[in-house]
Amino acid sequence: MQREDVTDLIVLQKIKKQLS
């Protein structure tokens, strides 16, 4: 697992929260 993948997931979750 790459840390970049985990960071992307966290960023995606943050964006989803801002959108909703």
HELIX and SHEET records of a PDB file:
HELIX    1   1 ARG A    3  LEU A   19  1                                  17    
END                                                                             
